[in-house]
């Protein structure tokens, strides 16, 4: 059991001013794995005051100091690799291999990339007639999601440190323990007192508190569209800047020259990795009409290559959903899908032999109408939908026919067609033929998938204000 009922404020683990706690459930066993404090407005206010007190000196720290802090964090993060993997497997239900190769690797990648970006990052620029200065935006409130306990948390923290912005972090209450380990790592890395603060709690108290607190200058949030809307409303009261990374219903377009097995594997990887709890997952698969029968047969056969089960068992590719609520949500969408489309594989209920734990049956729908609920709304589970198209421009039109625009995927070989599709999908990130992730490449969405960008130098820019100075004497 992990009973960590303190907040990290002003360089110290501090008792909450309230007595309420939140149980953290292991989704594979349905048992309580630990307890955290349900923070209060007073706890949050203490953290904001600590960050504001740290701001004058932290914002004036040198680029070299920030680079060293980031490198120290990366070293400390690596040193606690085994513990981070264990914690994420328990709190998220992520298979050990996914916890290592996806979650742990992403967090490490962001800290390293931020340090590398800073090497060549210029905070001043002489232009014709004026000098451009980039300065820390102030105190940043970070609200992170449960589905990637280190990925979004690390990219926000790394960018804020690189920009000299003190932070108050609220990790997701479903998966808080990886973030609490990060707090220890950051403290040991020598980051100044008050520059990093962590307050656990509910969205209604701490999340709302961060987005409406007059002492916070910028809010970076990753999560649902509904909560993102509420954050914008709260932030508007004090005209604070917001960056939002929200939902997605990303298209995966299979071209007519694609290898069917490779395309089917790509489609399955998108919904089976992290149990489909990925905002950028390619959950709408567009295949040429001529490929339909072959693709459907292949994707069902390949489903066996992605076994669902105990996340601590070797060879398991997919674990449980994060919570009972999430399991119920996914079940409700599958029920709707059974009325709207043809079930190729899966359906409602739990996989055979997995009665304990929030496990869901991987489900593939075909013959889906593009205006169906399962075609338009984010399901956030191991569920995919198949559509057919006659020509590539029809596929692009259907791909863009959604309120979201976070990501897009292409599988195919013809360079000209690939470029045409990539340039016409209205989304913030396009991956072609499972291209390797570049941690320097900006991440964020079009339309209702969000505002702003994370990762690399674009992520650092979010935590900076621009000042133009006219008539500055030369040194």
C-alpha positions in Angstrom: 0.0 0.0 0.0 1.2 3.5 -0.8 -0.3 5.9 1.7 1.1 9.3 0.5 -1.2 11.9 2.0 1.0 14.9 1.8 1.5 17.6 -0.8 4.8 18.8 -2.1 4.8 22.6 -1.4 7.8 25.0 -1.2 10.3 22.2 -1.2 8.7 20.1 1.5 6.2 17.3 1.9 3.4 19.1 3.7 0.3 17.8 5.5 -3.0 18.8 4.0 -5.2 21.3 5.8 -8.1 18.9 5.2 -8.7 15.4 6.4 -10.4 13.8 3.3 -8.5 11.2 1.3 -8.9 9.5 -2.1 -8.4 5.8 -2.6 -6.3 4.8 -5.7 -7.5 1.5 -7.2 -5.4 -1.0 -9.1 -7.6 -1.6 -12.1 -6.3 -5.1 -12.7 -7.3 -6.3 -9.2 -10.0 -3.8 -8.2 -8.2 -3.4 -4.9 -7.0 -0.3 -3.2 -3.3 0.2 -3.9 -2.9 3.4 -2.0 -4.3 6.6 -0.6 -3.7 10.3 -1.4 -4.9 13.5 0.2 -7.9 15.2 -1.2 -6.4 18.7 -1.2 -8.2 21.9 -0.2 -8.3 25.4 -1.6 -6.0 26.4 1.3 -3.5 23.8 0.2 -3.6 25.1 -3.3 -3.2 28.7 -2.1 -0.1 27.8 -0.2 1.4 26.2 -3.3 0.6 29.2 -5.4 2.1 31.6 -2.9 5.3 29.4 -2.8 5.5 29.5 -6.6 5.0 33.3 -6.7 7.7 33.8 -4.1 10.1 31.6 -6.2 9.2 33.4 -9.5 11.6 36.5 -9.3 14.7 34.4 -8.9 13.7 31.3 -10.8 12.6 33.4 -13.9 16.0 35.1 -13.9 18.0 31.8 -13.7 20.4 31.2 -16.5 19.9 29.0 -19.4 22.9 26.9 -18.2 21.3 26.4 -14.8 18.0 25.2 -16.3 19.9 22.8 -18.7 21.7 21.3 -15.7 18.4 20.9 -13.7 16.8 19.1 -16.6 19.8 16.9 -17.0 19.8 16.1 -13.3 16.1 15.3 -13.5 16.7 12.9 -16.4 19.4 11.2 -14.5 17.3 10.8 -11.4 14.4 9.6 -13.5 16.6 6.9 -15.0 17.8 5.9 -11.6 14.2 5.2 -10.5 13.2 3.4 -13.7 12.1 0.1 -12.0 10.0 1.9 -9.4 8.3 4.1 -12.0 7.5 1.1 -14.2 6.0 -0.8 -11.2 3.9 2.1 -10.0 2.5 2.8 -13.5 1.6 -0.8 -14.0 -0.3 -0.8 -10.7 -2.1 2.5 -10.9 -2.9 2.5 -14.6 -3.0 -1.2 -15.4 -0.5 -0.8 -18.1 1.5 -4.0 -19.0 5.0 -4.0 -17.7 6.4 -3.8 -21.2 4.2 -0.8 -22.1 5.0 0.9 -18.8 8.7 0.7 -19.8 8.7 1.2 -23.6 5.9 3.8 -23.8 5.3 5.5 -20.5 8.8 5.5 -18.9 10.5 6.2 -22.2 8.2 9.2 -23.0 8.9 10.9 -19.7 12.7 10.5 -20.1 12.5 11.7 -23.7 10.8 14.9 -22.7 13.3 15.9 -20.1 16.3 15.1 -22.4 14.7 16.9 -25.3 14.0 20.1 -23.3 17.6 20.2 -22.2 18.8 19.7 -25.7 16.4 22.4 -27.1 17.7 24.9 -24.6 21.2 24.6 -25.9 20.3 26.5 -29.0 17.3 28.4 -27.7 17.6 32.2 -27.8 15.6 34.3 -25.3 16.6 37.5 -27.0 16.7 38.5 -30.7 17.8 41.8 -32.3 15.5 42.8 -35.1 15.4 45.9 -37.3 14.4 48.7 -35.0 13.8 46.7 -31.8 14.9 43.9 -29.5 12.7 40.8 -28.9 12.8 39.3 -25.5 11.2 36.1 -24.3 10.4 36.0 -20.6 8.8 33.5 -18.3 5.0 33.8 -18.3 4.8 33.6 -14.6 3.3 30.9 -12.4 1.9 28.0 -14.4 -0.8 25.6 -13.3 -0.5 22.1 -14.7 -3.4 19.7 -14.8 -2.5 16.3 -16.1 -4.5 13.2 -17.2 -4.6 9.7 -15.9 -3.9 7.9 -19.1 -0.2 8.8 -19.4 1.2 9.3 -15.8 4.6 10.5 -17.0 4.2 11.6 -20.6 2.1 14.7 -20.3 3.3 15.4 -16.8 7.0 15.4 -17.9 6.5 17.5 -21.0 4.7 20.2 -19.1 7.2 20.2 -16.2 10.2 20.1 -18.6 9.0 23.0 -20.7 8.1 25.1 -17.6 11.6 24.6 -16.1 13.2 25.4 -19.5 11.2 28.7 -19.6 11.9 29.6 -15.9 8.2 29.3 -14.9 7.4 28.0 -11.4 4.6 25.5 -11.4 1.8 24.0 -9.4 0.9 20.5 -10.6 -2.3 18.7 -10.0 -1.8 15.1 -11.2 -4.8 12.9 -12.0 -6.2 11.3 -8.8 -6.6 7.9 -10.5 -2.8 7.8 -11.3 -1.0 10.1 -8.9 1.9 8.1 -7.6 4.2 8.4 -10.7 3.9 12.2 -10.4 4.8 12.0 -6.7 8.0 10.1 -7.5 8.7 12.8 -10.0 8.4 15.4 -7.3 11.1 13.6 -5.3 13.3 13.4 -8.4 12.9 17.2 -9.1 13.7 18.0 -5.5 16.8 15.9 -5.6 17.8 17.5 -8.9 18.4 20.8 -7.2 15.4 22.7 -8.7 15.0 25.8 -6.4 12.5 25.7 -3.5 9.0 26.7 -4.6 9.7 26.4 -8.3 7.9 23.0 -8.3 4.8 22.3 -6.2 2.3 19.4 -6.3 -1.2 19.4 -4.8 -3.3 16.2 -5.1 -7.1 16.4 -5.1 -10.3 16.5 -7.1 -10.9 18.3 -10.3 -13.8 20.2 -8.7 -11.6 21.7 -6.0 -8.0 21.7 -7.2 -8.6 21.7 -10.9 -11.2 24.5 -10.8 -9.0 26.3 -8.2 -6.0 26.3 -10.5 -7.9 27.6 -13.5 -9.5 30.4 -11.5 -6.8 31.3 -9.1 -5.7 35.0 -9.6 -2.1 34.0 -8.6 -1.7 31.7 -11.6 -0.8 33.2 -14.9 -1.0 30.3 -17.3 -2.9 26.9 -17.3 -1.8 23.9 -19.2 -4.4 21.2 -19.3 -4.7 17.7 -20.9 -8.0 15.9 -20.7 -11.6 16.0 -21.9 -13.3 18.7 -24.0 -15.9 19.3 -21.4 -13.3 20.0 -18.7 -11.3 22.1 -21.2 -14.3 24.3 -21.8 -14.8 24.8 -18.0 -11.1 25.7 -17.7 -11.4 28.3 -20.4 -14.4 29.8 -18.7 -12.6 30.0 -15.3 -9.5 31.4 -16.9 -11.4 34.1 -18.7 -12.3 35.7 -15.3 -8.7 36.7 -14.9 -7.7 36.8 -18.6 -5.1 34.1 -18.1 -3.6 32.2 -21.0 -4.5 28.5 -21.5 -3.1 25.6 -23.4 -5.4 22.7 -23.9 -4.8 19.2 -25.3 -8.2 17.6 -25.5 -9.9 14.7 -27.2 -9.5 13.1 -30.6 -11.2 10.8 -33.1 -8.2 10.4 -35.3 -8.3 8.9 -38.8 -6.1 6.1 -40.1 -6.1 6.1 -43.9 -5.0 2.9 -45.6 -3.9 3.6 -49.2 -4.6 1.1 -52.0 -0.9 0.1 -52.3 -0.5 -0.6 -48.6 0.4 -4.0 -47.3 -2.8 -5.4 -45.7 -1.1 -7.1 -42.8 0.9 -4.0 -41.9 -2.1 -1.8 -42.1 -4.2 -4.2 -40.0 -1.4 -4.4 -37.4 -1.2 -0.6 -37.3 -4.9 -0.3 -36.8 -4.9 -2.8 -33.9 -1.8 -1.2 -32.3 -3.7 2.0 -32.1 -6.6 0.6 -30.0 -4.6 -2.0 -28.0 -1.7 0.1 -26.8 -2.7 1.6 -23.4 -6.1 -0.2 -23.9 -7.1 2.4 -26.4 -6.9 5.1 -23.7 -5.0 7.4 -26.0 -6.4 10.8 -27.2 -4.5 10.6 -30.4 -5.4 6.9 -31.2 -6.4 6.2 -34.8 -9.8 4.9 -34.1 -11.4 5.5 -37.5 -9.9 3.3 -40.2 -10.5 4.1 -43.8 -9.8 1.3 -46.3 -10.3 1.1 -50.1 -13.5 -0.6 -51.0 -11.5 -3.2 -53.0 -9.6 -4.1 -49.8 -12.5 -4.5 -47.5 -12.9 -8.2 -47.4 -9.2 -9.0 -47.2 -8.7 -6.3 -44.5 -11.6 -7.5 -42.3 -10.4 -11.0 -42.4 -6.8 -10.0 -41.7 -7.6 -7.7 -38.8 -9.7 -10.3 -37.0 -6.9 -12.9 -37.4 -4.3 -10.6 -36.1 -6.2 -9.7 -33.0 -4.7 -12.9 -31.4 -1.3 -11.2 -31.5 -2.6 -8.7 -28.9 -3.5 -10.8 -25.9 -5.5 -9.1 -23.1 -4.7 -10.0 -19.5 -2.9 -9.5 -16.2 -0.5 -6.6 -16.9 2.2 -8.3 -14.8 2.1 -11.4 -17.0 4.7 -11.8 -19.7 3.5 -11.5 -23.2 0.3 -9.5 -22.4 -0.2 -6.6 -24.8 -3.2 -5.0 -23.3 -4.3 -4.5 -19.7 -7.6 -3.3 -18.1 -9.3 0.0 -18.5 -8.3 2.5 -15.7 -11.5 2.3 -13.7 -15.0 0.9 -13.3 -16.5 4.2 -14.6 -14.3 4.0 -17.7 -15.3 0.4 -18.2 -19.0 1.3 -18.0 -18.5 4.1 -20.5 -16.8 1.8 -23.0 -19.5 -0.8 -22.6 -22.2 1.8 -23.3 -20.5 2.7 -26.6 -20.1 -0.9 -27.6 -23.8 -1.4 -26.9 -24.6 1.6 -29.2 -22.3 0.2 -31.8 -24.0 -3.1 -31.8 -27.2 -1.3 -32.9 -25.4 0.9 -35.4 -23.0 -1.4 -37.2 -21.7 -4.9 -37.7 -19.5 -6.5 -35.0 -16.5 -8.1 -36.6 -14.9 -9.1 -33.2 -15.5 -8.5 -29.6 -18.6 -7.0 -28.1 -19.9 -6.2 -24.6 -18.6 -7.8 -21.4 -15.3 -9.0 -20.2 -12.9 -11.4 -22.0 -13.2 -15.0 -20.9 -11.3 -15.8 -17.7 -10.9 -12.1 -16.7 -13.9 -11.6 -14.4 -11.9 -9.5 -11.9 -10.4 -6.3 -13.1 -11.8 -3.7 -15.6 -11.0 -5.7 -18.7 -12.9 -5.1 -21.9 -13.2 -7.2 -25.0 -11.3 -5.6 -28.0 -14.1 -4.7 -30.4 -14.0 -4.0 -34.2 -17.0 -2.6 -36.0 -17.5 -2.5 -39.7 -20.2 -1.2 -42.0 -20.3 1.9 -39.9 -22.3 5.0 -40.9 -20.1 8.1 -40.7 -22.7 9.9 -38.6 -23.0 7.1 -36.1 -22.2 7.8 -32.5 -19.3 5.4 -32.4 -17.9 7.1 -35.5 -18.0 10.6 -34.1 -17.5 10.4 -30.3 -14.3 9.6 -28.5 -14.7 6.1 -26.9 -11.3 5.9 -25.1 -11.1 2.1 -25.1 -10.1 -0.9 -27.3 -12.7 -0.1 -29.9 -12.2 0.7 -33.6 -14.5 1.5 -36.6 -13.9 0.5 -40.2 -15.1 2.6 -43.2 -14.6 2.1 -46.9 -13.8 4.7 -49.6 -13.8 4.8 -53.4 -11.1 7.4 -53.9 -8.5 9.0 -51.6 -10.2 12.5 -51.7 -13.4 10.8 -50.3 -11.3 9.3 -47.5 -9.8 12.8 -46.7 -13.3 14.3 -46.7 -14.5 11.7 -44.2 -11.4 11.9 -42.2 -11.9 15.7 -41.7 -15.7 15.3 -40.9 -15.4 15.5 -37.1 -15.1 18.1 -34.4 -11.6 16.8 -33.6 -8.2 17.3 -35.2 -5.5 15.9 -33.0 -3.7 13.3 -35.2 -3.9 11.4 -38.4 -2.2 8.2 -39.7 -1.4 7.0 -43.2 -0.3 3.6 -44.4 0.9 3.3 -47.9 3.8 3.6 -50.3 3.2 6.1 -53.1 5.1 9.3 -52.0 2.9 11.7 -54.0 -0.3 10.2 -52.6 1.1 10.2 -49.1 2.0 13.9 -49.3 -1.4 14.8 -50.7 -3.2 13.0 -47.8 -0.8 14.3 -45.1 -1.2 17.9 -46.3 -5.0 17.7 -46.4 -5.8 16.0 -43.1 -6.8 18.7 -40.7 -4.9 17.6 -37.6 -1.9 18.6 -35.6 0.2 15.5 -36.0 0.4 13.0 -38.9 2.3 9.8 -38.7 3.2 7.8 -41.8 3.9 4.1 -41.8 4.5 4.0 -38.1 7.3 6.6 -38.2 9.4 6.9 -35.1 8.2 9.5 -32.6 10.3 12.7 -32.5 10.2 14.3 -29.1 11.1 17.7 -30.7 8.1 17.6 -33.0 5.2 19.8 -31.7 2.1 18.0 -30.4 -1.3 19.5 -30.3 -4.6 19.7 -32.1 -6.8 21.5 -34.6 -10.5 22.4 -33.9 -11.9 21.0 -30.6 -8.8 18.9 -30.0 -7.2 21.9 -28.3 -5.2 25.1 -28.2 -1.4 25.4 -28.3 1.5 22.9 -28.7 3.7 20.8 -26.4 7.0 19.0 -26.9 10.3 20.5 -27.9 10.9 24.2 -28.5 7.2 24.8 -29.3 6.4 23.5 -25.8 8.8 25.9 -24.2 7.3 28.8 -26.1 4.0 28.2 -24.4 5.5 29.2 -21.0 7.0 32.5 -22.3 5.7 36.0 -22.9 7.0 38.2 -25.8 8.4 41.7 -25.1 9.6 44.1 -27.7 12.1 46.7 -26.6 12.6 49.8 -28.7 15.7 52.0 -28.5 17.7 49.6 -26.4 21.3 50.9 -26.1 23.9 48.5 -27.5 26.1 46.9 -24.8 
